[in-house]
Amino acid sequence: MRYNTDLTDAQWNIIEPLFCMEKRGRHFQKHTKRELINAVLYVNKVNCQWRLLPNDMPPWGAVWSFYRRCKESGLWDKIMDALAEK
């Protein structure tokens, strides 16, 4: 299901390279980065609690953990800056 808060294809194309630059080891990922970002954007826009994410989104714990790691590493600011530039 698509939500109004989801990234457009053009927006995703802008920020996707930021994830390719990460130098972390390859490991099993159950959810795509795009799904995780869309979930964070949903929480931000509708101002809901993490635990109230719709069931068709990744589990709230995975979304929150992804967001926390992005904030701590500075990646989230790079994502927002890249989207704001366009």
Contacts in CASP RR format, 6 or more apart in sequence:
PFRMAT RR
TARGET T0000
AUTHOR 0000-0000-0000
METHOD contacts of the structure
MODEL  1
MRYNTDLTDAQWNIIEPLFCMEKRGRHFQKHTKRELINAVLYVNKVNCQW
RLLPNDMPPWGAVWSFYRRCKESGLWDKIMDALAEK
1 54 0 8 1.000
1 56 0 8 1.000
3 38 0 8 1.000
3 42 0 8 1.000
3 54 0 8 1.000
4 45 0 8 1.000
5 38 0 8 1.000
5 41 0 8 1.000
5 42 0 8 1.000
5 44 0 8 1.000
5 45 0 8 1.000
5 46 0 8 1.000
6 38 0 8 1.000
6 41 0 8 1.000
6 42 0 8 1.000
7 15 0 8 1.000
7 34 0 8 1.000
7 37 0 8 1.000
7 38 0 8 1.000
7 41 0 8 1.000
10 86 0 8 1.000
11 83 0 8 1.000
11 86 0 8 1.000
12 34 0 8 1.000
14 82 0 8 1.000
14 83 0 8 1.000
14 86 0 8 1.000
15 37 0 8 1.000
15 79 0 8 1.000
15 82 0 8 1.000
15 83 0 8 1.000
16 33 0 8 1.000
16 34 0 8 1.000
18 75 0 8 1.000
18 78 0 8 1.000
18 79 0 8 1.000
18 82 0 8 1.000
19 33 0 8 1.000
22 75 0 8 1.000
30 58 0 8 1.000
30 62 0 8 1.000
31 58 0 8 1.000
31 62 0 8 1.000
33 66 0 8 1.000
35 57 0 8 1.000
35 58 0 8 1.000
36 58 0 8 1.000
36 62 0 8 1.000
36 63 0 8 1.000
36 66 0 8 1.000
36 67 0 8 1.000
37 79 0 8 1.000
38 57 0 8 1.000
39 53 0 8 1.000
39 57 0 8 1.000
39 58 0 8 1.000
39 63 0 8 1.000
40 63 0 8 1.000
40 66 0 8 1.000
40 67 0 8 1.000
42 48 0 8 1.000
42 53 0 8 1.000
42 54 0 8 1.000
42 57 0 8 1.000
43 49 0 8 1.000
43 50 0 8 1.000
43 53 0 8 1.000
43 63 0 8 1.000
50 60 0 8 1.000
50 61 0 8 1.000
50 63 0 8 1.000
50 64 0 8 1.000
51 60 0 8 1.000
52 60 0 8 1.000
53 59 0 8 1.000
53 60 0 8 1.000
53 63 0 8 1.000
57 63 0 8 1.000
67 76 0 8 1.000
69 75 0 8 1.000
70 76 0 8 1.000
70 79 0 8 1.000
71 77 0 8 1.000
END
